[in-house]
Amino acid sequence: MTLDSNEIMQVLPHRFPFQLVDRITACEPGVRAEGRKCVSVGEPFFCGHFPQLHVMPGVLILEAMAQVGAVALLTEEENKGKIVLFGGVKNARFKRPVTPGDVLEMECTLTARRGPVGVGKAVARVDGQLAATAELTFAVR
C-alpha cells in the first residue's frame, strides 16, 4: 500500500506545519511502513534552527519516524479513526545532519505489541546514509 499526502491526512490527525511525512512508499498494516519527507528550505523550523546553518531538529526527525510508525498502526482495520500518541523514545542516535534538499527516507517496523501499546524500530536515511535510529513506543487511543 502507498499513500500520498492527501491520503496520509485521512489516516493521521497531523496538519501543516506538523505533518512531517509527504508520502508513504510501502505499508503492511500492523507490521511496518516506509515513508518519505522532502526537506525544503521553506520549512518553518529553519527560521530558528539555525538561521545561519539549516539543520532539521532531531526531535522532528524522531516525530517524522513516529508518524510513519503511526501509519502502520492506524491502517489496521481495528485502529481506523483512532490516534497514536508517543509513549517513549529509547536509544535515539543521530548519524548525520538533515538539511534542505535532502529526502529523508524512513521506515518503522513494529517489534512488540501489548494491548494498545506498541514498540517500533525506526530508521531514517538520506541518500542511503544512516541519518537516525530509535526505538519508539506508541500508545493507540
Stockholm file with secondary structure:
# STOCKHOLM 1.0

chainA/1-141         MTLDSNEIMQVLPHRFPFQLVDRITACEPGVRAEGRKCVSVGEPFFCGHFPQLHVMPGVLILEAMAQVGAVALLTEEENKGKIVLFGGVKNARFKRPVTPGDVLEMECTLTARRGPVGVGKAVARVDGQLAATAELTFAVR
#=GR chainA/1-141 SS CCBCHHHHHHHCCCCTTSCCCSEEEEEETTTEEEEEEECCTTCGGGGTSCTTSCCCCHHHHHHHHHHHHHHHHHTSGGGTTCCEEEEEEEEEEECSCCCTTCEEEEEEEEEEEETTEEEEEEEEEETTEEEEEEEEEEEEC
#=GC SS_cons         CCBCHHHHHHHCCCCTTSCCCSEEEEEETTTEEEEEEECCTTCGGGGTSCTTSCCCCHHHHHHHHHHHHHHHHHTSGGGTTCCEEEEEEEEEEECSCCCTTCEEEEEEEEEEEETTEEEEEEEEEETTEEEEEEEEEEEEC
//
